[in-house]
Amino acid sequence: MPDTHKPIRVVVVGGGITGLACAYRLQNRLSILGRPFEITLIESSNRLGGIIETIRRDQFLIEKGPDAFLSEKPRGMGLANELAITNLLLQTQPENRRSFILKENNLRPIPRGFHILAPTDILEMMTTRLLTLKGKARLLKEFFVPIKPPTDESLGSFVSRRFGPEVLQHLAQPIVNAIYGADPGALSMRATFPHFLQLEEQGSLLLSALKGSREFSAAQASGARYSLMMSFKDGMQTLVDHMANHLRSVTIQRGVSAARLSVEGERWKIKLSNAQEIEADGICVTLSAESTALLLQDLFPALSNTLREIPHADSLSAYYAVKKSLIGNAIAGSGLLVPEVERKSFTACTLVHNKFSDRAPKEFALLRAFAGGKAANALWSMSDDEIQRRIFADLKAILKIRGTPEFTEIFRYRKGLPHYTVGHLDRIETIKKNLAALPTLALGGNWRQGVGIPDCIDSGERAADQVIMDLCQI
């Protein structure tokens, strides 16, 4: 039986949203269990929150990282409830809950009911100008496409096989790229949108949509629907600040990283970058897969090697504040997407002033252009000034902007986007099997089960629960 009088010592490595959720869960659960504990959170930078960071520039609110989370995924709203900050939440502006896709230098609305991979409204698909007559005819053939034997097919292969290359090229590819910053031809269907594979087992997806099946609705729930997007009145930093304020029983060390792990008996030793060494009964590592692999490479090489197989891509975003009177092609929507075939410097653009209220002065538009994957690779070696000019030249042509922006901001994130490539779930299973032999070590992060904020929160909480079960033998 464990000694219930001895303090349980747990170290959380990483102070992003996953690490904060992990530390918060450890604090709360161990308090409920009535066990004495010591929790230390280690963060290499001088601030908490990872890529979640909100800044103010004059009357503009600027998100350096994600600007919203999906209310449908439970742990986003669940945590907001626990922190008593639901009164600070903000929904997207109802009149602008549409996105547009660029085709041949014209912005076309995404057909209503098309969220990620498949349509729910056949009439909308038959009237959209994003598809040619040939593309629409091929879409209708989906009723007769045979079921493919279960394999870990790529997302691009699935969409092209069932709906045709035009749906992939002009709809699915730009939408998926905006979420994952990745080529649909490389992403695993099983790891990203498994509901659609389950639907295929029943036959035609279009038929399921026409019938209004519950399964199809569940599959479409994976999509980015603006009515489900939530933020905070003062930006996503609100979530980070309130979580940090609630970590009253957690020792937080900023500006220091975990340099090396070792094991002595049943105790962990963590050598920090400042030469300090701390001991722990359990460790939760909430870094990127690449950083986690580096930390574990000497102690657990097999686990480290599998983690290295999960690729991460660079991303960047560019903000532009422009007077609304200078925009000739003002659209009533929250954003626009750019297919790869259009050969522009960016992949998506959020119309921040339209998406959420009070993000910019009334006379200004605040535009946020994204580049991920291939687009980010093409820009990365350039200076910020050159990136700003390249992206603005494309935005200027698309939105017919006259003049120059009042100000610009460029933010870069190195290896910030994990790619769930074909075989991803097999890699995750291998990692789980390796961890099963390493009790009191738990891993969390956006590389495991989802890239959204609620997914990261859930991942951190699961890591905490695992360590508690191992240490308390419950």
ZIQUI-V224552 format. One record per pair of residues at least 24 apart in sequence whose ideal C-beta (glycine too) atoms are under 10 Angstrom apart, sorted by sequence separation. I is the first residue (numbers start at 0). J is the second residue. D is the distance in whole Angstrom. If there is no record, write none. Layout:
# ZIQUI-V224552
i:j:d
I:J:D
I:J:D
This chain:
# ZIQUI-V224552
i:j:d
18:42:7
67:91:8
105:129:10
117:141:8
138:162:5
139:163:9
159:183:9
194:218:4
195:219:9
260:284:9
287:311:6
326:350:10
329:353:9
344:368:8
345:369:6
346:370:6
347:371:8
366:390:9
383:407:8
385:409:10
423:447:10
424:448:10
441:465:4
7:32:9
22:47:10
102:127:10
103:128:10
137:162:7
138:163:6
141:166:9
154:179:9
158:183:7
159:184:9
193:218:9
194:219:8
252:277:9
257:282:9
269:294:9
343:368:9
345:370:5
346:371:6
366:391:9
368:393:8
383:408:9
384:409:9
386:411:9
440:465:9
441:466:5
14:40:6
102:128:7
137:163:3
155:181:10
157:183:9
158:184:10
192:218:7
194:220:8
195:221:8
344:370:7
345:371:9
346:372:7
368:394:6
383:409:4
439:465:9
440:466:8
441:467:9
7:34:6
8:35:10
9:36:7
10:37:9
11:38:7
12:39:9
13:40:8
14:41:7
15:42:8
100:127:9
102:129:6
136:163:9
137:164:8
138:165:8
154:181:9
155:182:7
156:183:8
192:219:10
194:221:6
250:277:10
257:284:8
317:344:9
343:370:9
346:373:9
347:374:9
382:409:9
383:410:9
417:444:8
419:446:8
438:465:9
439:466:6
441:468:10
6:34:8
7:35:7
8:36:7
9:37:8
10:38:8
11:39:7
12:40:8
13:41:7
14:42:3
19:47:6
101:129:10
102:130:9
134:162:9
135:163:9
137:165:7
138:166:6
154:182:9
155:183:4
156:184:7
193:221:9
317:345:7
346:374:5
366:394:6
381:409:10
383:411:8
417:445:6
418:446:9
419:447:10
434:462:10
438:466:9
441:469:8
3:32:9
5:34:9
6:35:4
7:36:4
8:37:5
9:38:5
10:39:5
11:40:5
12:41:5
13:42:7
14:43:8
15:44:9
18:47:8
19:48:7
100:129:6
134:163:6
136:165:10
137:166:8
153:182:9
154:183:4
155:184:4
157:186:10
192:221:6
257:286:9
316:345:9
319:348:9
323:352:8
345:374:6
346:375:8
416:445:8
417:446:4
419:448:9
439:468:10
440:469:9
3:33:8
4:34:9
5:35:7
6:36:6
7:37:7
8:38:8
9:39:8
10:40:8
11:41:7
12:42:9
13:43:8
14:44:8
18:48:10
19:49:9
99:129:10
133:163:9
134:164:8
135:165:8
153:183:7
154:184:8
155:185:8
156:186:10
158:188:9
191:221:8
192:222:9
256:286:9
315:345:9
344:374:7
345:375:9
415:445:9
416:446:10
417:447:9
419:449:9
438:468:9
439:469:5
3:34:6
4:35:7
5:36:10
6:37:5
7:38:9
8:39:8
9:40:10
10:41:7
11:42:9
12:43:9
16:47:9
18:49:8
133:164:10
134:165:3
135:166:9
153:184:5
154:185:8
155:186:7
157:188:5
267:298:10
316:347:9
317:348:9
318:349:10
320:351:10
321:352:10
335:366:10
337:368:9
343:374:8
378:409:10
419:450:8
434:465:8
438:469:4
439:470:6
2:34:10
3:35:8
6:38:10
14:46:8
15:47:8
16:48:7
17:49:8
19:51:9
130:162:10
133:165:7
134:166:7
138:170:10
153:185:6
154:186:4
156:188:8
157:189:10
314:346:9
316:348:10
319:351:10
320:352:9
334:366:10
337:369:9
342:374:10
366:398:8
379:411:8
417:449:10
418:450:10
437:469:9
438:470:8
1:34:9
14:47:4
15:48:6
16:49:6
130:163:9
134:167:10
153:186:6
154:187:7
155:188:9
257:290:9
316:349:9
318:351:8
334:367:9
335:368:9
336:369:10
337:370:10
339:372:9
344:377:7
345:378:9
378:411:9
417:450:7
13:47:10
14:48:7
15:49:3
16:50:8
131:165:7
134:168:9
153:187:7
154:188:5
157:191:10
158:192:10
161:195:9
256:290:9
260:294:6
339:373:7
344:378:7
364:398:9
366:400:9
379:413:9
416:450:7
438:472:10
14:49:7
15:50:7
16:51:6
130:165:5
134:169:8
152:187:8
153:188:6
154:189:10
157:192:8
258:293:10
259:294:8
260:295:7
329:364:8
334:369:9
339:374:8
415:450:10
13:49:8
15:51:7
129:165:8
130:166:7
134:170:10
151:187:6
152:188:5
153:189:10
154:190:9
258:294:8
260:296:10
261:297:9
262:298:7
323:359:9
364:400:9
375:411:8
129:166:9
151:188:7
152:189:8
154:191:6
158:195:9
161:198:10
257:294:6
260:297:8
261:298:7
262:299:10
323:360:10
337:374:8
344:381:10
375:412:9
116:154:8
124:162:9
130:168:10
131:169:9
150:188:9
151:189:5
153:191:10
154:192:7
157:195:7
161:199:7
256:294:9
259:297:7
260:298:5
321:359:10
322:360:10
323:361:8
324:362:7
325:363:10
326:364:6
366:404:8
375:413:10
115:154:9
129:168:10
130:169:7
150:189:9
151:190:8
157:196:8
160:199:10
259:298:8
260:299:9
320:359:7
323:362:6
324:363:10
325:364:9
365:404:10
117:157:10
129:169:5
130:170:8
149:189:9
320:360:9
322:362:6
323:363:6
324:364:10
326:366:9
364:404:10
365:405:10
375:415:10
116:157:7
117:158:8
128:169:10
129:170:6
154:195:9
322:363:6
323:364:5
345:386:10
363:404:10
366:407:10
367:408:9
368:409:10
370:411:10
371:412:9
375:416:9
116:158:6
124:166:9
127:169:9
157:199:8
161:203:9
162:204:8
321:363:7
322:364:7
344:386:8
348:390:9
363:405:7
115:158:9
127:170:9
161:204:6
162:205:9
178:221:10
320:363:5
321:364:5
367:410:9
117:161:8
118:162:8
129:173:10
152:196:8
161:205:9
178:222:9
319:363:10
320:364:8
321:365:8
344:388:10
345:389:9
371:415:9
372:416:8
116:161:8
117:162:7
151:196:10
178:223:7
319:364:8
320:365:6
321:366:6
344:389:5
345:390:5
348:393:9
360:405:10
371:416:6
116:162:8
124:170:9
150:196:10
177:223:8
319:365:8
320:366:8
343:389:9
344:390:5
345:391:10
348:394:7
372:418:8
149:196:7
152:199:10
318:365:7
319:366:5
343:390:8
344:391:9
16:64:9
118:166:8
174:222:8
318:366:7
319:367:8
344:392:8
345:393:6
350:398:9
15:64:10
16:65:9
117:166:8
147:196:9
174:223:7
317:366:8
318:367:5
319:368:7
343:392:10
344:393:5
345:394:8
348:397:8
116:166:8
146:196:10
149:199:9
317:367:7
318:368:8
343:393:5
344:394:9
348:398:9
116:167:9
149:200:8
316:367:6
317:368:5
342:393:10
343:394:9
16:68:10
118:170:9
147:199:7
316:368:7
317:369:8
341:393:9
345:397:10
113:166:9
117:170:10
146:199:6
315:368:9
316:369:5
317:370:8
343:396:9
20:74:8
24:78:10
27:81:8
116:170:8
117:171:9
145:199:10
146:200:7
315:369:8
316:370:8
343:397:8
23:78:8
115:170:9
116:171:5
144:199:9
146:201:9
314:369:7
315:370:5
316:371:9
115:171:7
146:202:7
314:370:7
315:371:8
337:393:8
341:397:9
24:81:10
113:170:6
145:202:9
146:203:9
313:370:9
314:371:4
20:78:7
23:81:8
113:171:9
116:174:8
144:202:9
313:371:8
314:372:8
19:78:10
23:82:9
115:174:6
116:175:8
143:202:10
144:203:7
312:371:6
313:372:8
315:374:9
316:375:10
335:394:9
109:169:10
110:170:8
114:174:8
115:175:7
142:202:9
143:203:8
144:204:9
312:372:5
314:374:9
315:375:6
337:397:8
109:170:7
113:174:8
142:203:5
144:205:9
312:373:9
313:374:10
314:375:5
317:378:9
16:78:10
107:169:9
141:203:6
142:204:9
313:375:5
335:397:7
115:178:8
140:203:10
141:204:6
142:205:6
312:375:7
313:376:7
315:378:7
335:398:8
109:173:9
141:205:5
142:206:6
312:376:8
315:379:7
109:174:8
140:205:10
141:206:9
313:378:9
314:379:10
102:168:10
139:205:8
313:379:6
317:383:9
102:169:6
116:183:9
138:205:8
141:208:10
142:209:9
330:397:10
101:169:9
315:383:9
319:387:8
326:394:10
327:395:10
328:396:10
330:398:8
100:169:7
317:386:6
318:387:9
326:395:10
328:397:7
329:398:7
100:170:7
317:387:6
321:391:9
325:395:10
328:398:5
329:399:9
102:173:10
315:386:7
317:388:10
319:390:8
327:398:7
328:399:4
329:400:10
100:172:10
101:173:8
116:188:9
317:389:9
319:391:6
326:398:5
327:399:3
328:400:8
100:173:6
317:390:5
321:394:9
325:398:9
326:399:7
327:400:7
100:174:8
316:390:9
317:391:8
321:395:9
325:399:9
326:400:5
327:401:7
98:173:9
116:191:9
117:192:9
315:390:9
319:394:7
325:400:6
326:401:8
98:174:8
115:191:9
116:192:6
319:395:9
325:401:5
326:402:10
115:192:6
317:394:9
321:398:8
324:401:9
325:402:5
116:194:10
117:195:7
322:400:9
324:402:9
325:403:9
98:177:9
115:194:10
116:195:6
319:398:10
321:400:6
322:401:9
325:404:9
115:195:8
321:401:9
322:402:8
325:405:10
117:198:8
124:205:9
319:400:9
321:402:8
321:403:8
322:404:9
321:404:5
322:405:7
121:205:7
319:403:9
320:404:6
321:405:7
119:204:10
319:404:4
320:405:4
321:406:10
118:204:9
119:205:9
318:404:9
319:405:8
320:406:5
321:407:10
117:204:5
118:205:7
121:208:8
317:404:10
319:406:8
320:407:8
116:204:8
117:205:7
119:207:9
120:208:8
121:209:7
318:406:8
319:407:5
320:408:9
119:208:5
120:209:10
318:407:6
319:408:8
117:207:9
118:208:7
119:209:8
317:407:6
318:408:4
117:208:7
317:408:7
318:409:8
119:211:8
316:408:8
317:409:5
318:410:8
316:409:8
317:410:8
315:409:7
316:410:5
317:411:10
315:410:6
316:411:8
112:208:8
119:215:7
314:410:9
315:411:5
316:412:8
119:216:9
314:411:8
315:412:7
117:215:8
313:411:7
314:412:5
315:413:10
313:412:7
314:413:9
119:219:6
312:412:9
313:413:6
314:414:9
315:415:9
117:218:7
118:219:10
311:412:10
312:413:10
313:414:6
314:415:5
116:218:8
117:219:7
311:413:9
312:414:7
313:415:7
314:416:5
115:218:8
116:219:9
311:414:4
312:415:8
313:416:8
114:218:9
115:219:7
310:414:9
311:415:7
312:416:4
114:219:5
115:220:10
116:221:9
117:222:9
228:333:8
311:416:6
312:417:8
113:219:9
114:220:8
115:221:6
116:222:8
310:416:9
311:417:5
312:418:6
112:219:8
114:221:7
115:222:4
225:332:9
310:417:7
311:418:7
114:222:2
115:223:8
225:333:6
309:417:6
310:418:5
113:222:8
114:223:7
115:224:10
225:334:9
309:418:7
310:419:9
112:222:10
114:224:6
223:333:10
309:419:8
310:420:6
223:334:9
309:420:8
308:420:9
309:422:10
310:423:10
308:422:8
309:423:7
308:423:9
308:425:10
309:426:6
308:426:6
309:427:9
307:426:10
305:425:10
306:426:8
234:355:9
305:426:6
308:429:9
309:430:9
305:427:9
308:430:10
232:355:9
305:428:10
306:429:10
230:354:9
231:355:9
232:356:9
233:357:9
234:358:9
290:414:9
305:429:5
306:430:7
98:223:8
185:310:9
230:355:6
232:357:7
289:414:6
304:429:10
305:430:5
228:354:8
229:355:10
287:413:10
288:414:9
98:225:8
228:355:9
287:414:6
302:429:8
305:432:10
306:433:9
96:224:8
97:225:8
230:358:9
287:415:8
289:417:9
301:429:9
302:430:7
305:433:7
96:225:4
181:310:9
225:354:8
287:416:10
288:417:6
301:430:10
304:433:10
95:225:8
96:226:6
182:312:10
287:417:7
302:432:9
303:433:9
96:227:10
180:311:10
181:312:7
301:432:10
302:433:4
93:225:9
96:228:9
180:312:5
301:433:6
302:434:7
91:224:10
92:225:9
93:226:8
179:312:9
180:313:8
91:225:5
180:314:5
299:433:7
302:436:9
311:445:9
90:225:9
91:226:7
299:434:9
301:436:10
302:437:8
309:444:10
311:446:7
90:226:8
91:227:9
306:442:8
310:446:9
90:227:9
91:228:5
299:436:9
309:446:5
90:228:7
91:229:8
288:426:9
295:433:10
299:437:7
302:440:9
306:444:10
309:447:9
89:228:10
90:229:6
91:230:8
291:430:10
298:437:9
89:229:7
90:230:8
302:442:9
306:446:8
88:229:5
89:230:5
299:440:8
88:230:7
89:231:6
288:430:9
295:437:9
298:440:9
87:230:10
88:231:6
89:232:5
85:229:9
87:231:5
88:232:8
89:233:9
87:232:6
89:234:9
295:440:9
85:231:10
86:232:9
87:233:7
84:231:7
295:442:9
72:220:9
89:237:10
71:220:6
72:221:10
88:237:9
71:221:9
79:229:8
87:237:6
88:238:10
69:220:9
87:238:9
291:442:6
69:221:9
79:231:9
291:443:9
69:222:9
71:224:8
76:229:7
84:237:7
291:444:7
69:223:8
70:224:10
75:229:7
84:238:7
87:241:9
288:442:9
290:444:9
69:224:8
71:226:10
72:227:9
82:237:9
282:437:10
291:446:8
67:223:9
70:226:9
71:227:5
82:238:8
84:240:10
183:339:10
283:439:10
284:440:7
285:441:9
286:442:9
288:444:7
70:227:5
71:228:10
84:241:5
177:334:8
182:339:8
281:438:8
282:439:7
283:440:8
284:441:7
285:442:8
286:443:9
287:444:6
288:445:9
289:446:9
67:225:9
69:227:5
70:228:7
71:229:10
79:237:9
82:240:10
83:241:8
84:242:10
177:335:10
281:439:4
282:440:5
283:441:5
284:442:5
285:443:5
286:444:6
287:445:8
288:446:4
68:227:9
69:228:6
70:229:5
79:238:7
82:241:5
177:336:6
280:439:6
281:440:7
282:441:7
283:442:8
284:443:7
285:444:6
287:446:6
288:447:8
67:227:9
68:228:7
69:229:8
78:238:8
81:241:10
82:242:7
176:336:8
177:337:9
279:439:8
281:441:7
282:442:9
283:443:6
284:444:8
285:445:10
286:446:9
67:228:4
68:229:6
81:242:10
175:336:10
176:337:9
66:228:9
67:229:6
68:230:8
79:241:9
82:244:9
83:245:10
173:335:9
174:336:6
176:338:8
67:230:5
68:231:10
75:238:9
78:241:9
82:245:6
173:336:4
176:339:7
66:230:6
67:231:9
78:242:8
81:245:8
172:336:9
173:337:6
174:338:10
65:230:9
173:338:4
170:336:9
172:338:6
173:339:8
180:346:7
68:235:8
169:336:10
171:338:10
172:339:6
173:340:9
180:347:9
62:230:8
66:234:8
67:235:8
170:338:8
172:340:8
173:341:9
66:235:6
169:338:6
177:346:6
178:347:9
60:230:10
65:235:6
68:238:8
168:338:6
176:346:5
177:347:4
285:455:8
63:234:10
64:235:7
167:338:10
168:339:8
169:340:8
176:347:8
177:348:10
60:232:9
62:234:6
63:235:9
64:236:10
168:340:6
169:341:9
177:349:9
267:439:7
60:233:7
61:234:8
62:235:6
63:236:9
173:346:7
174:347:9
265:438:9
266:439:9
267:440:8
285:458:8
60:234:5
62:236:8
172:346:10
173:347:7
265:439:8
285:459:6
64:239:10
262:437:9
60:236:10
283:459:8
53:230:9
262:439:9
285:462:7
53:231:8
55:233:9
262:440:9
283:461:10
284:462:8
285:463:10
55:234:9
283:462:4
53:233:7
54:234:8
260:440:9
282:462:10
283:463:6
53:234:3
55:236:10
281:462:10
52:234:9
53:235:6
54:236:8
281:463:9
283:465:8
51:234:9
52:235:8
53:236:4
283:466:6
51:235:5
52:236:6
53:237:8
281:465:9
282:466:8
50:235:10
51:236:7
53:238:10
281:466:4
51:237:10
53:239:9
280:466:8
281:467:8
48:235:8
51:238:7
52:239:8
53:240:9
185:372:9
279:466:10
48:236:7
51:239:5
281:469:7
47:236:10
180:369:8
280:469:9
281:470:5
46:236:10
48:238:8
49:239:8
180:370:8
181:371:8
182:372:7
280:470:6
281:471:10
48:239:4
180:371:3
181:372:5
182:373:7
279:470:10
47:239:6
48:240:8
177:369:7
179:371:8
180:372:4
181:373:9
46:239:9
47:240:9
176:369:9
178:371:9
179:372:8
180:373:9
48:242:8
177:371:8
180:374:8
47:242:8
48:243:8
176:371:7
180:375:7
47:243:5
176:372:6
46:243:10
176:373:9
176:374:8
47:246:9
40:243:9
47:251:7
265:470:10
40:246:7
47:253:7
46:253:7
38:246:8
45:253:5
46:254:9
40:249:5
41:250:9
42:251:7
43:252:10
44:253:7
45:254:5
129:338:9
38:248:7
39:249:7
40:250:7
41:251:8
42:252:7
43:253:8
44:254:7
45:255:10
37:248:9
38:249:5
39:250:5
40:251:5
41:252:5
42:253:5
43:254:7
44:255:10
36:248:7
37:249:9
38:250:7
39:251:8
40:252:7
41:253:9
42:254:8
43:255:7
44:256:9
36:249:10
37:250:7
38:251:9
39:252:7
40:253:9
41:254:10
42:255:8
43:256:4
41:255:6
42:256:8
43:257:8
238:452:8
242:456:9
41:256:7
41:257:6
235:452:8
20:238:10
27:245:9
30:248:7
238:456:9
16:235:9
19:238:9
23:242:6
26:245:8
29:248:9
19:239:7
22:242:8
23:243:9
26:246:6
22:243:9
25:246:10
26:247:8
27:248:9
16:238:7
19:241:10
20:242:7
23:245:6
26:248:5
106:328:7
108:330:9
16:239:7
19:242:5
22:245:10
23:246:6
25:248:9
26:249:6
105:328:9
108:331:10
109:332:9
229:452:10
15:239:9
18:242:10
19:243:7
22:246:6
25:249:8
106:330:6
108:332:7
14:239:9
109:334:10
16:242:8
19:245:9
22:248:9
23:249:8
106:332:8
109:335:10
19:246:7
22:249:5
108:335:10
109:336:8
191:418:10
14:242:10
22:250:10
41:269:8
43:271:10
107:335:10
190:418:10
191:419:6
221:449:10
223:451:10
14:243:9
22:251:8
43:272:7
106:335:6
190:419:4
19:249:9
39:269:9
41:271:7
106:336:10
189:419:9
190:420:8
41:272:9
99:330:6
106:337:10
187:418:9
188:419:10
190:421:8
193:424:9
14:246:10
19:251:10
98:330:9
99:331:10
180:412:10
186:418:7
187:419:5
189:421:8
190:422:9
191:423:9
97:330:8
99:332:5
185:418:7
186:419:6
187:420:6
188:421:8
189:422:9
190:423:4
41:275:10
97:331:7
98:332:6
99:333:9
100:334:10
101:335:6
185:419:9
186:420:6
187:421:5
189:423:8
190:424:5
11:246:10
95:330:9
96:331:10
97:332:4
98:333:6
99:334:8
100:335:7
101:336:7
102:337:10
180:415:9
181:416:7
185:420:5
186:421:7
187:422:7
189:424:5
190:425:10
41:277:9
49:285:9
95:331:6
96:332:8
97:333:7
98:334:5
99:335:4
100:336:5
101:337:5
102:338:7
180:416:4
181:417:9
182:418:9
184:420:10
185:421:7
187:423:5
189:425:9
190:426:9
14:251:7
49:286:10
94:331:7
95:332:6
96:333:6
97:334:9
98:335:7
99:336:7
100:337:8
101:338:7
103:340:10
104:341:8
179:416:7
180:417:10
181:418:5
184:421:9
186:423:8
187:424:7
190:427:8
11:249:8
14:252:9
39:277:6
49:287:10
94:332:10
95:333:5
97:335:10
98:336:6
99:337:10
100:338:7
102:340:9
103:341:8
178:416:9
179:417:8
180:418:8
181:419:8
182:420:9
187:425:9
14:253:7
92:331:10
95:334:9
101:340:10
102:341:7
104:343:10
179:418:7
181:420:8
187:426:10
9:249:10
10:250:10
11:251:9
37:277:10
39:279:7
101:341:5
179:419:7
37:278:10
38:279:9
41:282:10
92:333:8
100:341:9
10:252:10
37:279:9
91:333:6
101:343:7
13:256:9
37:280:9
38:281:10
40:283:9
41:284:10
43:286:9
12:256:8
13:257:9
36:280:9
12:257:5
38:283:10
40:285:9
101:347:10
10:257:8
43:290:9
100:347:10
101:348:10
12:260:9
98:347:9
99:348:10
10:260:10
64:314:10
66:316:10
98:348:10
98:349:9
99:350:10
64:316:9
98:350:9
63:316:8
62:316:9
61:316:10
63:318:9
95:350:7
25:281:9
62:318:9
97:353:10
10:267:7
12:269:8
61:318:6
95:352:9
96:353:9
8:266:9
9:267:9
25:283:8
95:353:4
96:354:9
190:448:9
191:449:9
8:267:9
10:269:6
12:271:10
24:283:9
59:318:8
61:320:9
94:353:8
95:354:7
190:449:10
191:450:10
92:352:9
95:355:9
10:271:10
22:283:8
59:320:6
92:353:6
21:283:5
56:318:9
58:320:10
91:353:9
92:354:7
21:284:9
22:285:9
57:320:9
91:354:6
92:355:7
21:285:6
50:314:9
56:320:8
91:355:6
92:356:6
18:283:8
20:285:8
89:354:10
90:355:8
91:356:9
154:419:9
156:421:9
17:283:9
18:284:9
19:285:9
67:333:10
89:355:6
90:356:9
10:277:7
17:284:10
18:285:4
89:356:7
153:420:8
154:421:9
10:278:9
11:279:10
17:285:4
18:286:8
89:357:8
153:421:5
8:277:8
10:279:4
16:285:9
17:286:9
89:358:10
151:420:10
152:421:8
8:278:7
9:279:6
10:280:9
11:281:10
12:282:7
13:283:8
15:285:7
151:421:5
180:450:9
8:279:5
9:280:7
10:281:8
11:282:8
12:283:7
13:284:7
14:285:8
15:286:8
150:421:9
151:422:6
179:450:7
7:279:9
8:280:5
9:281:5
10:282:5
11:283:5
12:284:5
13:285:4
15:287:9
151:423:8
178:450:7
7:280:6
8:281:8
9:282:7
10:283:7
11:284:8
12:285:7
13:286:5
151:424:7
178:451:9
6:280:9
7:281:7
8:282:10
9:283:7
10:284:9
11:285:6
12:286:6
13:287:9
151:425:7
5:280:9
13:290:8
12:290:9
13:291:9
1:280:10
12:291:8
13:294:10
12:294:7
67:349:10
66:349:7
66:351:7
62:349:9
67:354:8
66:354:7
67:355:8
62:351:8
66:355:7
61:351:8
60:351:8
106:397:7
59:351:8
66:358:9
101:393:9
104:396:7
105:397:9
106:398:8
59:352:9
62:355:10
104:397:7
60:355:8
62:358:9
101:397:6
60:357:7
61:358:8
60:358:5
61:359:9
99:397:10
58:357:9
59:358:7
60:359:8
58:358:9
59:359:5
58:359:7
59:360:8
66:367:8
57:359:9
58:360:5
56:359:10
57:360:8
58:361:10
59:363:7
61:365:8
58:363:8
60:365:8
62:367:8
57:363:10
59:365:6
61:367:8
56:365:10
63:408:8
59:405:9
64:410:8
59:406:8
61:408:6
63:410:5
57:405:9
62:410:9
63:411:10
64:412:8
56:405:10
57:406:8
59:408:9
61:410:9
63:412:9
56:406:7
64:415:8
56:408:7
54:408:8
54:410:10
52:410:9
50:410:9
50:412:6
49:412:10
50:415:6
49:415:9
50:416:10
78:452:9
78:453:8
75:451:8
77:453:8
72:449:8
74:451:10
75:452:6
76:453:8
79:456:10
74:452:9
75:453:4
78:456:6
72:451:6
74:453:5
75:454:9
77:456:8
78:457:9
69:449:10
72:452:8
73:453:7
74:454:8
75:455:9
77:457:9
72:453:4
74:455:9
75:456:7
69:451:6
71:453:9
72:454:7
74:456:4
75:457:9
78:460:9
68:451:6
69:452:8
70:453:9
73:456:9
74:457:4
77:460:9
67:451:9
68:452:4
69:453:6
72:456:9
73:457:8
74:458:9
65:450:9
67:452:8
68:453:6
69:454:9
72:457:8
74:459:9
65:451:8
68:454:9
74:460:7
65:452:6
68:455:9
74:461:10
64:452:9
68:456:9
65:455:10
49:444:10
50:445:9
49:445:9
51:452:8
51:455:9
50:455:10
49:455:9
21:441:8
21:443:6
20:443:8
17:442:10
18:443:8
38:463:10
17:443:5
18:444:9
17:444:5
15:443:10
16:444:10
17:445:7
15:444:8
16:445:9
17:446:10
9:439:9
11:441:10
12:442:10
13:443:8
15:445:9
17:447:9
13:444:8
36:467:10
9:441:10
11:443:9
20:452:9
24:456:9
28:460:9
20:453:10
23:456:9
27:460:10
34:467:9
21:455:10
25:459:9
29:463:9
36:470:9
17:452:10
20:455:7
21:456:9
24:459:7
25:460:9
28:463:7
32:467:8
16:452:6
19:455:9
20:456:4
23:459:8
24:460:4
27:463:9
28:464:7
34:470:9
16:453:10
17:454:9
18:455:9
19:456:9
20:457:8
21:458:8
22:459:8
23:460:8
24:461:9
25:462:9
26:463:9
29:466:10
34:471:7
16:454:10
17:455:4
20:458:8
21:459:4
24:462:8
25:463:5
28:466:10
29:467:7
16:455:5
17:456:7
20:459:3
21:460:7
24:463:4
25:464:9
28:467:5
32:471:6
15:455:7
16:456:6
17:457:9
19:459:7
20:460:5
21:461:9
23:463:8
24:464:7
28:468:10
17:458:5
18:459:6
20:461:9
21:462:5
22:463:8
25:466:7
29:470:9
32:473:8
16:458:9
17:459:4
20:462:9
21:463:5
24:466:10
25:467:7
29:471:8
16:459:7
17:460:9
20:463:8
21:464:9
24:467:8
28:471:9
15:459:9
17:461:10
18:462:9
17:462:8
21:466:9
28:473:10
13:459:9
11:459:8
11:462:8
11:463:8
9:463:8
11:466:9
10:466:10
9:466:6
9:467:8
7:466:9
7:467:8
9:470:8
8:470:9
7:470:5
7:471:7
3:471:9
1:470:7
1:471:6
1:472:6
0:472:8
1:473:10
